[in-house]
Amino acid sequence: MNSADHGEWRSFPDRVIADLATAAHAATVVIGDRLGLYRALAETGPATPAEVAASAECDERYVIEWLHAQAAAGYCGYDEATERFFLSPEQAACLADEGGPRFLAPGMMIAAALFRAEERLAGAIQDGSGVPWADQDDDLFDGIGRFFRSSYQTNLVADWVPGLPGVPARLAAGGRVADVGCGRGAAAILLAQAYPAASVVGFDPHRPSVEAARKAAVDAGVGERVSFEEASAQDFPGTGYDLVCTLNALHAMGDPLGGAGRIRAAIGPDGTWLLVEPMAGECLLDNFNDVGRLFYSASTLVATPSARAQPGGWALGAQATEAQLRGLCDRAGFTRFRRSAQTRLHRVYEVRA
C-alpha cells in the first residue's frame, strides 16, 4: 500500500463519519423547524435551555440535548462564560426566518421524507419501475414547497420576470399567466401579488398540492385573483398566455417534450416561457460539488422515479445539461432560447416561439 492509499484510508472514513453526523443532525433540524425551536432561540437568545424550552413549549431536558447538537454542528452559537445559546444573523436567516430570502431549514424535511420512502425507492431502483409523485411521503411536498419558496420570493418578481423583455409591462396591463407544475402555488401567488391586473392560474396533476395552493392563495389575500386547477403539463387548458412558467418541474416529467409542445401551443404569438431548472454544468465533472451532490441525489430519489412512473419514457434527471434543454425546446418548436439569469441553485431560461 503506497502513501496515497494510506491517505485515502485515513480521509475517506472521516468523510463517511462526517456524512453520518450530517444525516443524523438533519433529523434534529427537522424537529427544530417543526417545533419552532429555532424561532424560539432567535426571539429569546442569547438564552438558557430553560428559556428556549419555555418559549417553544417543549421539554427542557430534550431541549438541552437539542441545543448541544446544534452548537456542535455549528447551527447555533454558545457562550461558555454565560452558558447561553444564540443564533448569529446568518444562522437565524437560514433556520428561523420563514419569510426571508435565505430560509433553508425545510431542505432537511426533504431528506427526512426520502428516508421514509427508502424501501419503496430501493425496490424501484432494483426493478426499474417508477414511484408516482403522489406516493412519496407528505413531508416531501411540504419540504420542497417551503424550500423553493424563499428562492422564488427573492428572485421571481425582482429578477427573473424583469429579465424577460416586455413581460412585466404585459402582466401589469392585465396579461395572462399559467404556472405549470405549480406545486403548492408559491410562484403563482407571488405573481398575483406583484401584478394585480394579471390573470394567474396554476396547474398541477397532484390534487393535494392543488388544494394546498388554493388555501395558500386565500391566506395570502389573493384567492380572488389566482386560481388552481388539476392538470398536467401535457393537457392543461387555455391558449394565448403571455407567460408560462415551469419552475423546477420539467426534469421530473415522463414526457417533457409533450409538455414543452403543449406550452408552445398555449403561449400567444409574443408569449414567453420562463423555464427554471436546477443548476448544473455541461458535463459530469462540472457537477462534482455540493450543489451537484444535492441534485444528483434528488434526481435518483425524486425526479427519476417520478418520471419513470409517468407515460412518455423520458427521465431527464435533475442535472440535465443546457444542451439537452435547448434541444428539447428546439424539437417542441421554439426558436429562441437563452439563459436570462442564474442563482447558486437555479438556471433560468427565456424561451420564445
Secondary structure, DSSP 8 states (H G I E B T S, - for coil): --HHHHHHHHHHHHHHHHHHHHHHHHHHHHHHHHHTHHHHHHHH-SB-HHHHHHHHT--HHHHHHHHHHHHHHTSSEEETTTTEEE--HHHHHHHT-TTSTT--THHHHHHHHHHHTHHHHHHHHHH-----GGGS-HHHHHHHHHHHHHHHHHHIIIIITTTSTTHHHHHHTT-EEEEET-TTSHHHHHHHHH-TTSEEEEEES-HHHHHHHHHHHHHTT-TTTEEEEE--TTT-----EEEEEEES-GGG-S-HHHHHHHHHHHEEEEEEEEEEEE---SSGGGG-SHHHHHHHHHIIIIIHHHHHTSTT-----TT--HHHHHHHHHHTT--EEEEEEE-SSEEEEEEE-
